[in-house]
Amino acid sequence: MDRKELIRKYKATPRPAGVYRILNTRTGRALVGTSVDVPAMLNRQRLQLRTGGHPNHTLQHDWNAEGADAFTFEVLDTLTPGDDPAADLSEELRLLETLWLEKLALTDENRY
């Protein structure tokens, strides 16, 4: 396959939308979020933390103080792709995030 064909195939493949968590394994604090492309979002979060530019300053501070080994990045849940690749998933993602926040029993004290 040539490069253009690989790019076309990649763009045609539905990306896994869902809920992710960045967990500080030493303190139990976590950042839970959603994305229409969870693997790309987790890569972005890692890059922001490694380069010191994460928008969540508390998370960035803990990352700097405790190091990368204190954190895990995980996909908690994904949505099954529908027939319409242009469908708006924001409401489904919001509900799914709410369910996970309740399931994990995250409070203001243990959330980033």
N, C-alpha and C positions, 0 to 999 in steps of 0.2 A: 504494500500500500504506500502511496506517496503521501507527502506531508499534508497536502490540502485535503485529501480523503480522510486522514486521521483527525484533522481539525473538524471537518464536517461531522464525522461520526461522534466525536466528543461533544460537540454542541447539540447534537440530536439526542444524546443520552440524558434522561432526566436525572437531575442532581438530587441527592437525598436530603429532603427538608426534615427538620426535627428539632429536638431539644438536646442541649449539651450542658456539661458541667465541668468547671475547673475547680478541683478540690485541693485544698491545702491539707495534706494528710497529717500534719503535725498539730494543727489547731482545730480541724474540722470545719473551718469556714469554707464557703463555696460561692462561686458565681454560677448561676444558672441562666441560660439564655436560649434563644431560638434563632434559627436561620433557615432560609430556603436552600442553602448549600452548607450543610453542617461541616463536612471535611474542610472546605475552604475557610469557613469561619474559625475553626480550631487552629488552622495554620496561621491565620491572621492574628489571633490572640497570642499564640506562641511568639510570633515575630515581634509584636508590640511589646511583650514582656521582655524578650531578649534584648531589644534595642532601647528599653527604658522609656517607651512612649505610650504605655497603656493608659487609656482615659480614666480607668478606675485607679485613683492614686493610692488607696489603701491596699489593693491587690498588688500594685507595682511595688509599694514599700515592702510588703511581706515577701514578694519574690526576690527583691534585692537583698533582704536580710537573711532569708532562709535558703535561697538557692533553688534551682530548677528541680532538684531531686525531691523537694518537699511537695511537689504538685503533680496531680494526675489530670489528664484531659480525657474526657469520655463522652461518647454519644449515649444519651439516656433512652431516647426513643426517636423513631422516624415515622413519617407519614407515608402511606402507600400512594405512589403517584397515580393521579387520575388520568382520564383520557385527554383532558385539555391541559397542555403544557403551560399555557398562559394564565391558568386559573390563579386567583388570589387566595393564598393560603394563610394570610395573616390572622384571621379569626380562629382557624383551626389550630394554628401554632400558639396563639395566646391561650386558648383553652388547655392545650396539652401542657404548656408551661405551668399554668395554674395547678393542674393535677399533680405535676411532679413536685412543685413547691410544697403542696400539702402532703404528698407521700413522703418526702424527705424531711418534713417537719422543720423547715428552715425558718428561723426567726430573724429579726433585725440584727441580733447579736452574732449569729453565725452565718450571715450572708455578706458578701462583698457588694 
